[in-house]
Amino acid sequence: MNNQVRKNVLTLQGYYLLTFFGVGSLYPLLSVYLSKTVGLNGYQIGTIMSAGPIVMIFFQPLWGMVSDSTNSSIKILTLTTLVAGIFGLGFLFSGDYYFLMVVAVFVAIFQSAIIPVSDSISLKYTSRVKVNYGNIRLFGSLGFGLAVFIMGRLSEYNPAVIFYSFFFSLIIASFLGTRIPKEKAASNKKLFSGIKEILTYRKFIVFLIITFMIFGPNLANNTYFGLFVEDSGGTYTGIGIAFLIAVLSEIPFMKVAGNWIQKIGILEVALIAGAVSLVRWILYFTQPSLSIVYITTVIQGFSVGLFIPAGLQYIKDITPVHITATAVTLYSAIGNGLGNWFSTFIGGIIYEEYNVFTVYLFFGIMALMGVLLIVWLIKEEKAESIVKKAAG
């Protein structure tokens, strides 16, 4: 690895560290803030927390299409990171439910570009210079885990600190974003042609459904895990510790994901991640002791740490390079957006009517359906492979 490549990798790692530190400062503790500090009920918390994901459903593909059509991913990334950070301060100005809903929507509009556009840039760059994408993305997990741990402790004294941390992290990240290596690609001048083309790939559609079922609940867990730990007898600091253990456990699995993919296959790795998620949600439904919760948070390393790189690599492998940003942002819109919104929204209803433990039963049912779909897709790919060999 030459000095320029090393410098570019460090820049990407720094950007992921900062942006995920910002996101980790805000969202895992926002539901607790809205409940304990503002005094909102379960329905109100559920709708505010799900407003962001549903906005992402529409805006993530749009940001991706604009990136592909204008070849200006870096400009879009730095601008949206900056504006999202500024809007994050809006949560401090009022405790009114409708005002907070509007703030959540505006934060989501600009934040929705950050992860998929940076992932698209990173995937293209790491493929070109032969660097493991997981070694860059793991810094996102590190930033997220550190943020929840640190903010969990600071929130004991001043819950509003989560909004200042979100703001400063994203402001610094936006300036660092200007130094991210530019990846040129053949621009796709027709804005919506990429969407039309990508939706003709059946495997892509099936994997979007899988992502909805498996990754949606994993993201919604960021909303309900704080309430889960609290209902299990934990504190703000306890929430931070649990998140730190969970997120840091992703790092070694992201690091080895590339080797596992080469040895056993992309979909097989995704199957392991989905099965582990299923086990985790069912365990949480059984209302385990707080010590068991802390010990088993490392399960997140298996599920999220493996599914993120495997999912992105699969999307990249089955789609043409000239619509990579569109494919990644649409994929992200289903997992980060639609799946997250659906899981968070339904989770809010279940939480209000029953309890947070029943929310995890719902997550388990979702994961089971996703696992069954991966098994079906693996069989389909094996059948296609046999047909190709026979034809060859």
C-alpha positions as CSV (number, residue, x, y, z in Angstrom):
1,M,0.0,0.0,0.0
2,N,1.6,3.3,-1.1
3,N,1.5,6.5,0.9
4,Q,-1.4,8.1,-1.2
5,V,-3.6,5.0,-0.8
6,R,-2.8,4.9,2.9
7,K,-3.7,8.5,3.3
8,N,-7.0,8.0,1.4
9,V,-7.8,5.0,3.5
10,L,-7.2,7.0,6.7
11,T,-9.4,9.8,5.4
12,L,-12.3,7.3,4.7
13,Q,-11.8,5.7,8.1
14,G,-11.9,9.1,9.8
15,Y,-15.0,10.0,8.0
16,Y,-16.8,6.8,9.0
17,L,-15.5,7.2,12.6
18,L,-17.0,10.8,12.9
19,T,-20.3,10.3,11.1
20,F,-21.1,7.1,13.1
21,F,-20.0,8.8,16.3
22,G,-22.6,11.5,15.5
23,V,-25.3,9.0,14.7
24,G,-24.4,6.8,17.7
25,S,-24.6,9.9,20.0
26,L,-28.2,10.7,18.9
27,Y,-30.4,7.7,17.9
28,P,-29.7,5.1,20.6
29,L,-30.5,7.6,23.4
30,L,-33.1,9.7,21.6
31,S,-36.0,7.4,22.5
32,V,-35.0,7.5,26.2
33,Y,-34.7,11.3,26.0
34,L,-38.1,11.6,24.4
35,S,-39.6,9.4,27.0
36,K,-37.9,10.6,30.2
37,T,-37.0,14.2,29.5
38,V,-39.8,15.3,27.1
39,G,-42.5,13.0,28.4
40,L,-43.8,11.6,25.2
41,N,-45.8,8.3,25.1
42,G,-45.0,5.1,23.1
43,Y,-47.0,6.1,20.0
44,Q,-45.4,9.5,19.8
45,I,-41.9,8.1,20.3
46,G,-42.6,5.4,17.7
47,T,-43.8,7.9,15.1
48,I,-40.9,10.4,15.6
49,M,-38.3,7.6,15.5
50,S,-39.9,6.1,12.4
51,A,-40.2,9.4,10.6
52,G,-36.5,9.3,9.7
53,P,-36.5,5.9,8.2
54,I,-39.6,6.5,6.1
55,V,-38.2,9.8,4.7
56,M,-35.1,7.8,3.8
57,I,-37.1,5.5,1.6
58,F,-37.7,8.3,-0.8
59,F,-34.6,10.4,-0.4
60,Q,-31.9,7.7,-0.4
61,P,-32.6,6.5,-3.9
62,L,-32.9,10.2,-5.0
63,W,-29.4,11.1,-3.6
64,G,-28.0,8.0,-5.3
65,M,-29.6,8.9,-8.7
66,V,-28.3,12.4,-8.4
67,S,-24.8,11.1,-7.6
68,D,-24.8,8.8,-10.6
69,S,-26.2,11.3,-13.0
70,T,-24.0,14.2,-12.0
71,N,-20.8,12.3,-10.9
72,S,-20.6,14.6,-7.9
73,S,-20.7,12.2,-4.9
74,I,-18.2,14.1,-2.8
75,K,-20.0,17.4,-3.1
76,I,-23.3,15.7,-2.2
77,L,-21.7,13.9,0.7
78,T,-20.1,16.9,2.3
79,L,-23.1,19.1,1.9
80,T,-25.6,16.7,3.3
81,T,-23.4,15.8,6.2
82,L,-23.0,19.5,7.1
83,V,-26.8,20.3,6.8
84,A,-27.8,17.2,8.8
85,G,-25.6,18.2,11.7
86,I,-27.1,21.7,11.8
87,F,-30.7,20.4,11.7
88,G,-29.8,18.1,14.6
89,L,-29.7,21.0,17.0
90,G,-33.4,21.6,16.3
91,F,-34.4,19.0,18.9
92,L,-33.2,21.4,21.6
93,F,-35.6,24.2,20.7
94,S,-39.0,22.7,21.7
95,G,-40.6,19.8,23.4
96,D,-43.7,20.0,21.2
97,Y,-44.4,16.7,19.5
98,Y,-45.2,18.1,16.1
99,F,-42.1,20.4,16.1
100,L,-39.9,17.4,17.0
101,M,-41.5,15.4,14.2
102,V,-40.6,18.2,11.7
103,V,-37.0,18.3,13.0
104,A,-36.7,14.5,12.7
105,V,-37.9,14.7,9.1
106,F,-35.4,17.4,8.1
107,V,-32.5,15.6,9.8
108,A,-33.4,12.4,7.9
109,I,-33.7,14.1,4.5
110,F,-30.0,15.1,4.6
111,Q,-28.7,12.3,6.8
112,S,-30.1,9.7,4.3
113,A,-27.3,10.5,1.9
114,I,-24.4,9.9,4.2
115,I,-24.1,6.2,4.7
116,P,-25.1,4.9,1.2
117,V,-23.1,7.5,-0.8
118,S,-20.0,7.0,1.4
119,D,-20.5,3.2,1.0
120,S,-20.7,3.6,-2.7
121,I,-17.5,5.7,-2.8
122,S,-15.7,3.3,-0.5
123,L,-16.7,0.2,-2.4
124,K,-15.5,1.6,-5.7
125,Y,-12.2,2.8,-4.2
126,T,-11.4,-0.3,-2.2
127,S,-12.2,-2.5,-5.3
128,R,-9.8,-0.4,-7.4
129,V,-6.9,-0.3,-5.0
130,K,-7.5,-3.9,-3.7
131,V,-8.1,-2.9,0.0
132,N,-10.6,-4.7,2.3
133,Y,-13.8,-2.6,2.6
134,G,-14.4,-4.1,6.0
135,N,-11.2,-2.5,7.3
136,I,-12.7,0.9,6.5
137,R,-16.3,0.3,7.5
138,L,-15.3,-1.1,10.9
139,F,-14.3,2.4,12.0
140,G,-18.0,3.3,11.7
141,S,-18.8,0.6,14.3
142,L,-16.0,1.8,16.5
143,G,-17.4,5.4,16.3
144,F,-20.9,4.3,17.0
145,G,-19.9,2.2,20.0
146,L,-17.7,4.8,21.5
147,A,-20.4,7.4,21.1
148,V,-23.1,5.4,22.9
149,F,-20.8,4.6,25.7
150,I,-19.5,8.1,26.2
151,M,-22.9,9.8,25.7
152,G,-24.6,7.2,27.9
153,R,-22.4,8.4,30.8
154,L,-22.7,12.1,30.0
155,S,-26.4,11.9,29.6
156,E,-26.7,11.0,33.3
157,Y,-25.8,14.6,33.9
158,N,-27.3,16.4,30.9
159,P,-29.4,14.4,28.3
160,A,-29.2,17.3,25.8
161,V,-25.5,16.5,25.2
162,I,-26.5,13.9,22.6
163,F,-27.6,16.7,20.2
164,Y,-24.4,18.8,20.6
165,S,-22.3,15.7,19.9
166,F,-24.3,14.9,16.8
167,F,-23.8,18.5,15.6
168,F,-20.0,18.7,16.1
169,S,-19.2,15.2,14.8
170,L,-21.0,15.8,11.5
171,I,-19.6,19.3,11.1
172,I,-16.0,18.0,11.4
173,A,-16.9,15.0,9.2
174,S,-18.2,17.3,6.5
175,F,-14.8,19.1,6.3
176,L,-13.0,15.8,6.3
177,G,-15.3,14.7,3.5
178,T,-13.8,17.2,1.1
179,R,-10.5,15.1,1.2
180,I,-12.2,11.8,0.3
181,P,-10.7,10.4,-2.9
182,K,-12.9,11.0,-6.0
183,E,-14.1,8.0,-7.9
184,K,-15.0,8.8,-11.5
185,A,-17.6,6.7,-13.3
186,A,-19.5,6.9,-16.5
187,S,-22.3,9.3,-15.6
188,N,-25.9,8.3,-16.2
189,K,-27.5,11.4,-17.6
190,K,-31.1,10.2,-17.3
191,L,-31.9,10.6,-13.7
192,F,-34.5,7.8,-13.3
193,S,-33.0,5.3,-15.9
194,G,-30.8,3.7,-13.2
195,I,-33.9,2.9,-11.1
196,K,-35.7,1.3,-14.0
197,E,-32.6,-0.8,-14.9
198,I,-31.9,-2.0,-11.4
199,L,-35.5,-3.1,-10.9
200,T,-35.1,-5.6,-13.7
201,Y,-32.7,-7.7,-11.7
202,R,-34.7,-10.4,-9.8
203,K,-31.9,-11.3,-7.4
204,F,-31.7,-7.7,-6.4
205,I,-35.4,-7.5,-5.6
206,V,-35.3,-10.7,-3.5
207,F,-32.2,-9.4,-1.6
208,L,-34.0,-6.1,-0.9
209,I,-36.8,-8.2,0.8
210,I,-34.2,-10.1,2.7
211,T,-32.6,-6.9,3.9
212,F,-36.0,-5.6,4.9
213,M,-36.7,-8.7,7.0
214,I,-33.2,-9.0,8.7
215,F,-31.5,-5.7,8.7
216,G,-34.6,-3.6,9.4
217,P,-35.1,-5.0,12.9
218,N,-31.3,-4.7,13.6
219,L,-31.6,-1.0,13.0
220,A,-34.9,-0.6,14.9
221,N,-33.0,-2.3,17.7
222,N,-31.1,1.0,18.1
223,T,-34.4,2.6,19.1
224,Y,-35.7,-0.1,21.5
225,F,-32.5,-1.5,23.0
226,G,-32.2,1.5,25.4
227,L,-35.7,0.9,26.6
228,F,-35.0,-2.8,26.7
229,V,-32.0,-2.4,29.0
230,E,-33.8,0.2,31.1
231,D,-36.8,-2.2,31.6
232,S,-34.4,-4.9,32.5
233,G,-33.0,-2.7,35.3
234,G,-30.3,-0.8,33.5
235,T,-29.3,2.9,33.6
236,Y,-28.1,5.4,31.0
237,T,-24.6,4.3,31.7
238,G,-25.7,0.6,31.5
239,I,-27.3,1.4,28.1
240,G,-24.0,2.9,27.0
241,I,-22.0,-0.1,28.1
242,A,-24.4,-2.6,26.4
243,F,-24.2,-0.6,23.1
244,L,-20.4,-0.4,23.4
245,I,-20.0,-4.2,23.8
246,A,-22.5,-4.8,21.0
247,V,-21.1,-2.4,18.4
248,L,-17.4,-3.1,19.2
249,S,-18.1,-6.8,18.7
250,E,-18.9,-6.0,15.0
251,I,-15.3,-4.9,14.3
252,P,-13.5,-8.3,14.3
253,F,-16.3,-9.8,12.2
254,M,-16.2,-7.0,9.6
255,K,-12.4,-7.6,9.4
256,V,-12.8,-11.3,8.6
257,A,-16.0,-11.0,6.5
258,G,-14.0,-10.7,3.3
259,N,-12.2,-14.0,4.0
260,W,-15.4,-15.8,5.0
261,I,-17.1,-14.6,1.8
262,Q,-14.3,-16.0,-0.3
263,K,-14.3,-19.3,1.6
264,I,-18.1,-20.1,2.0
265,G,-19.9,-17.6,-0.2
266,I,-21.7,-14.2,0.2
267,L,-25.2,-15.6,0.7
268,E,-23.9,-18.2,3.1
269,V,-22.4,-15.5,5.3
270,A,-25.6,-13.5,5.1
271,L,-27.5,-16.7,6.2
272,I,-25.2,-17.0,9.3
273,A,-25.9,-13.3,10.1
274,G,-29.6,-13.8,9.8
275,A,-29.8,-16.9,11.8
276,V,-27.8,-15.3,14.6
277,S,-30.1,-12.3,14.6
278,L,-33.1,-14.7,15.0
279,V,-31.5,-16.3,18.0
280,R,-30.8,-12.9,19.6
281,W,-34.3,-11.6,19.2
282,I,-35.9,-14.7,20.6
283,L,-33.5,-14.6,23.6
284,Y,-34.5,-11.0,24.3
285,F,-38.2,-12.0,24.2
286,T,-37.6,-14.4,27.1
287,Q,-36.8,-11.5,29.4
288,P,-33.2,-12.6,30.3
289,S,-31.4,-11.1,33.3
290,L,-29.3,-7.9,32.7
291,S,-26.1,-9.8,33.1
292,I,-27.2,-12.2,30.3
293,V,-28.1,-9.2,28.1
294,Y,-24.6,-7.7,28.6
295,I,-22.9,-11.1,27.9
296,T,-24.9,-11.8,24.8
297,T,-24.6,-8.4,23.2
298,V,-21.5,-9.8,21.3
299,I,-24.0,-11.6,19.2
300,Q,-24.4,-8.3,17.3
301,G,-20.9,-8.9,15.9
302,F,-22.1,-12.0,14.1
303,S,-25.3,-10.5,12.8
304,V,-24.5,-6.9,11.9
305,G,-20.7,-7.3,11.5
306,L,-21.2,-10.0,8.8
307,F,-24.4,-8.8,7.1
308,I,-23.2,-5.3,6.3
309,P,-20.1,-6.2,4.2
310,A,-21.8,-9.3,2.7
311,G,-24.9,-7.4,1.7
312,L,-23.0,-4.6,0.1
313,Q,-20.6,-7.0,-1.7
314,Y,-23.6,-9.0,-3.1
315,I,-25.3,-5.8,-4.4
316,K,-22.1,-4.7,-6.0
317,D,-21.5,-8.1,-7.6
318,I,-25.0,-8.4,-9.2
319,T,-25.3,-4.8,-10.5
320,P,-23.5,-2.8,-13.3
321,V,-20.8,-0.4,-12.2
322,H,-22.5,2.7,-13.8
323,I,-25.4,2.5,-11.4
324,T,-23.5,1.4,-8.3
325,A,-24.6,4.5,-6.3
326,T,-28.2,4.0,-7.3
327,A,-28.1,0.3,-6.4
328,V,-26.5,0.9,-3.0
329,T,-28.8,3.8,-2.1
330,L,-31.9,1.8,-3.1
331,Y,-30.6,-1.1,-1.1
332,S,-30.0,1.2,1.9
333,A,-33.5,2.7,1.5
334,I,-35.1,-0.7,1.9
335,G,-32.9,-1.7,4.9
336,N,-32.1,1.7,6.6
337,G,-35.4,3.2,5.4
338,L,-38.4,1.0,4.8
339,G,-37.3,-2.0,7.0
340,N,-36.2,0.3,9.8
341,W,-39.4,2.4,9.6
342,F,-41.7,-0.6,9.5
343,S,-39.9,-2.3,12.4
344,T,-39.7,0.9,14.5
345,F,-43.3,1.9,13.8
346,I,-44.9,-1.5,14.5
347,G,-42.5,-1.8,17.4
348,G,-43.9,1.4,18.9
349,I,-47.4,0.0,18.7
350,I,-46.4,-3.3,20.3
351,Y,-44.4,-1.4,23.0
352,E,-47.5,0.7,23.9
353,E,-49.9,-2.2,23.9
354,Y,-47.7,-4.8,25.4
355,N,-44.0,-4.3,26.4
356,V,-40.6,-4.0,24.9
357,F,-39.9,-7.7,25.2
358,T,-42.8,-8.5,22.8
359,V,-41.2,-6.1,20.4
360,Y,-38.3,-8.5,20.1
361,L,-40.7,-11.4,19.4
362,F,-41.9,-9.4,16.4
363,F,-38.2,-8.9,15.4
364,G,-37.7,-12.6,15.6
365,I,-40.6,-13.4,13.3
366,M,-39.2,-10.9,10.7
367,A,-35.7,-12.5,10.9
368,L,-37.2,-16.0,10.5
369,M,-38.8,-14.9,7.2
370,G,-35.6,-13.3,6.0
371,V,-33.6,-16.5,6.8
372,L,-36.0,-18.7,4.8
373,L,-35.7,-16.3,1.8
374,I,-31.9,-16.6,1.9
375,V,-32.1,-20.4,2.0
376,W,-34.4,-20.1,-1.1
377,L,-32.0,-17.7,-2.9
378,I,-29.0,-20.0,-2.2
379,K,-30.9,-22.9,-3.8
380,E,-31.8,-20.8,-6.8
381,E,-28.1,-19.8,-7.3
382,K,-27.0,-23.4,-7.0
383,A,-29.6,-24.4,-9.6
384,E,-28.4,-21.7,-12.0
385,S,-24.8,-22.8,-11.5
386,I,-25.7,-26.4,-12.4
387,V,-27.6,-25.2,-15.5
388,K,-24.6,-23.0,-16.6
389,K,-22.1,-25.9,-16.2
390,A,-24.4,-28.3,-18.1
391,A,-24.7,-25.7,-20.9
392,G,-20.9,-25.1,-20.9
